Amino acid sequence: MSLSKATKVGTAKFSERFGNVSKGHFREANGLRLSSIGVGTYLGNWDEETDAAYAAAIESFVRAGGNVIDTAANYRFQRSERSIGTALNELANAFAREELFISTKGGYLPFDGEPVPDVEAYFEREFVSKGIAGKDDLVGGSHCMAPDYLESQIEQSLRNMGIEAVDLFYIHNPESQLAAVDRYTFEARIGKAFERLEDLRSKGKIGAYGVATWNGFRVSPDERGYHSLEGFVRTANQIAGEDHGFRYVQLPYNLAMPEAYLVPNQSANGRAVTLLQAASDLGVTVMASASILQGQLAQNVPIYVRGVLGNQTTDAMTSIQFVRSTPGITTALVGMSSVAHVEENMRLASVEPTDENSFAELFTKDA
């Protein structure tokens, strides 16, 4: 089945619209042309003013040359997805759906528009009573990755955004499960989740899938919440063969959290390597979240770092430049809920990423 989603032709057309951007702004990933900066939709109040601000920011972002839009079912209690839907409606006359790459996540309870007073009653009413999940599937009072639950979240996300298919669906912070279940149970749950996601991929509802983590890929292998990228790929291979759909991971990566580039805590082809090297070896695309660490890296960036990264106009731009210049990172995701921030950050689209040798100086010379 072929439902409307990002395509090779569509994303190439999008990139060709913007002749004024640097040659390093668009990158190839799984046959698609994706912008080096993506818009994230995590933070913000759950009110109509923020809804409208996000919709305007996303529209501005696309018109400025960005085609990677990232969200999650629980972001602002489904409101972020709905803001994306509003923006897509406004953009529909100028941009085809096939030009845009949209990712979402499922795992955390989404609620609907606002928090609920009784989470247990909500889960019972919305999921247990409908046969979507069992009580034992809920971990920590907030996280579930049962197959029927994930499918329900995908269908909900499609309705929220008014689209037929999502280009990428992440299991959201699967390490949350490891706080409550043993490794064997976790791997069994991952296998069942991947089986359902492969089924949904075959039906055209998702283009690819992956995991979006916070700690899982950054901690050492002996920690309880550790994730092995090679293990995830092996599971996908066992389920669907080499043509599996596990093609993306997302993790925080920024000036304050550079583990993916520096720490050899992964294994690939019998070697201890960094997450970025493992992803390269295993054919997995890496998307960086928290590029400016929820605004914490929008100020006080060291002068030396600014110099190496091209003396960008603002510290926020410098922090984004660091992420988008890192070898192995496809897209730097940045939360942007205002048009002013979009206009500032997207000035980087016309700036070449810092070359690899200069970038390496950040870690080989004293600041």
BELMOJO-V261121 format. One line per field, one symbol per residue. phi: phi as a letter, one per 20 degrees, with the letter a starting at -180 (. if undefined). psi: psi as a letter, one per 40 degrees, with the letter a starting at -180 (. if undefined). A space follows every 50 residues. Layout:
# BELMOJO-V261121
phi=???
psi=???
This chain:
# BELMOJO-V261121
phi=.defbfcgfffffffffdfeeffefeceblndddffccedcfepfebfff gffffffffffffeodcdccbbgefllmffffffgfffffegfdcfgfed dddccbqegelbnafdfcfffffffecffemebdgffedmmbcbcfgfff fffffffffgemcebdfbcdfelffgfffccffffgffffgfffgfffff ffenfceabacdcddgedeffeegefdeffffffffffecmfefdfcbcc bfbageceggeddeddcblmcecfgffffffdmdeddeelfdllnfdebm fggffgffenlffcfffffffgffefgoeeceecfcdcfffgfffffffe dfgfffffgfffddcff
psi=hgihihiddddddddedgeeiieedhihhfeihiiehihifdiiigiddd ddddddddddddeefhehhhaidehffeddddddddddddededhideei hhiiiidihdagdiiidgdddddddddddeediideehheeehhfidddd ddddddddddefidiidhhihhgeeddeediidddddddddddddddddd ddeedidiiahhidddediideideihhdddddddddddeaefiegeiih ihhadegfddddhgeihhfeihiidddddddefhhhhhifdeffedfeif hiddddddeefididddddddddeehhehdhhhhhheidddddddedede hhihidddddddeeih.
